């Protein structure tokens, strides 16, 4: 179920003092993608998440927080540890605000979800999002690019040229709770054309904001030859 305002779940482990009010929270899970390029075709033939993810939580709001940060050695890498704290006093007649960032490192198991083609390509006549089937999709961006390799001759002029290593990228924003299956790792998002090759979500974020619905974002790569 979608919810609005701040639940407290996303920034659990980050202490906000009584009297200060949280305005927005973002919790992001980021996983590194290991890519292998074929030496003959220069296509990306393997793309897999590594076995560790970084979890980062950013909290902003009104009022003060403690900015006394000391070096420490948490008992476990997964412990959310404050790595940056800021208090701003923007101007006279303005209340102070805070910004806190905390991070931890966790073991990551790739879900390895198999994807089927979803959605349709948009047309100029569409006034709705068609390239995904998520009912609460707010925006979708998809792109593909290749590396442009130019050989320069001894006279300084272009002699030869090749394009190689096709790679796609995507970013999907939704409002409300994340759709089932949206997560970091292989197969963590579905969109038109995703059944060809391999889709890997490198960043998965959940957000809450005071006076607004919660939301989620997934972005990553689409490797058509993997």
N, C-alpha and C positions, 0 to 999 in steps of 0.2 A: 504494500500500500504506500502511496505517496504521502509525504507529510511536509508541513511547513514549519518554519522557525528552527531552533537549535535543539536537537535531541540530547546532545552530550555524548553520544556513542562514538562519533568520529574522532573526537579529541580526548577520549578516555586515556588517562595517563599523563595528560598535560594539565597542570594545576593553574587555574585562574582564580585569583583571590576574590573573596566575598566583596561585593560592592562594584566590581568591574563587570561589564556586560559584553558577552560575545556577540559579534555581528556576523561573522562568516567563518566557515571552516572548510578546508580542502584536505582530503586524505588521498595521497597518490601512491600507487604501487608501481615501481619502475623496475623492469627487468632488462638486462643486456641481451642482445641477440647475436649469436655466433653465426657468421655467414662464411660459406665456402664458395669460391668462384672457380668454375671449370677452366682449366688451363687452355683448352682448345676453343671452346665456344664463348668463353668469358661470361657465361650466364651463371647466376646464383643458383647452385644446385642443392645446397643445404642451408637452412635457416632455422636455428633452434634456440630457445631461451636457455641461458645458463642456469645453474642450480641455486642461485642466490638472487634475492630481490631486495631493493631498498624501499622502505616505507617512510614517507615524509608527510608530516602534518603541519599545516599552516593555520594559525588562528589569529584573527584580527577582531578588534572591538574597542569599546570605550572604557577609559579608566586606566589605572596603573597596573603594572605587573612587576615582579621581581626581575631585575636585570643583573643580579649577582649570579654569574655563571662561573663554575669552577670545573677544571679538568677532573675527570673521574673515570673509573673503570666499572661499568655496570656488570652485574652478575652474568647476564646473558646478552648476546648481540642484539636480540630482538627487543630489548627494553627501549621504549621510546625515551630518548634523552634530548633535552633542550640544547640546541646548538646555536641558537641566536634569539635574543630578546631585545625588543626596541620599544621605547616610549617616545611619543612625539607630542610636542606642544605647538600646534601649528600657528596660533596667533592669539592675541588678546580676545577675550570673549568667546573662545573656543575651548571645549573640553579636551583633555589629553586623550590620546589613543594609544593602543598597543598593537604589536605584531610579534608573535612567537612562532618559532620554527623548531620542530622536534623531528628526530629521525631514528630509525633502527634498521638492522639488517636481519632478514629472515630467510630460512630455507625455502626453496621454491620447487614445486613439482608441477611440471607442465601438464595441463589438462588434456592436451592432444586431441581436441574435439574435431571431428570430421564435419565439414560444412557442405551444405547443398546450396544451389543457386537461389538467391532471394531477391525479390523486388524486380523493378524494371528500370530501363534507362529513361531519364526525364526528357520531356519535350518542351518546346517553347510554350505550348498551351497549358502545361501543368501549373497549377497553383497549390500543389501539395507535394510533399516529399515522397518520391516513388522508389528510390534506389535502395531503401531498406524497408523492412516490414515491422519495425518497432512502432508500436501504437503511439508512443509519446516522444518520437524523434523531434528534436528542435532544429538541428542542422546537420548536414552531411557534406564532407569535402573529400573528393577522390582525385588523385593525380598519378601520372606515370611519367617517368623520365629515363633517358639513357645518358651515358657518358659520351661526350663528343671529343674524339681524339683526332688531332690534326698533326700531320707530319710537315715540318717546315724544311724547305730545300736550302741548299747552300747559298742561294741568291736571296734568301729571306722571304720567299713567297711560298704560299701553300702548295705542297707537292701531292699529298694524299690525305685521305680522311676516312674515318670509320666511326660508327656509333655502336656501343655495346653495353652490356650489363643493365638490362631493363629492370627497373624496380618501381613498384607502386607504393603509394602512401595514402593513408586515409585518416579522417578524424570524424567521430560521430558523437554528438551531444544529445542527451535525452533529459527530459524533466521527469521527476518522480523517482521511484526505486529503479535500479538497473534492471534491464530485461534479463530473463533467464539465460544463462550462458555467457553474458558479457563479463569478461574478466581478463586479467593479464595472461599471456601465453598463447599457444597455438590454438586457432579456432575461436578466439575470444570475441569475435564480432562477425556479423553477416551483412553482406551487401551484394548488389548486382555484380556478377562476375567472380564472386569469391570462391566458387567451386573449382576453378582452374588454379593449379599450383597450391601454394600454402599462404595462409593468413596468420600473422603473429601480432598480437597486441603487446606493444612495448610499455605503454603507460595506461593505467586504469585509475581514474580519479572519481571520488564521490564528494559531493559538495552539499553544504547546508548554509542558508543565509537567513538572517532575521527578517521576518515578514515576506518570505518567498518560499517556493517549493524547493524540496531537495532535488538533486540532479546527479548526473554521471556523465563521464567522458571516456571514450576509448580511442586511442590512436596507435598506429603502428605501420607495418609494412606488408605488402602483397607481393609475393615472390612467385611469378608465373611458371618458372622452370624448376622450382624446388619440389 
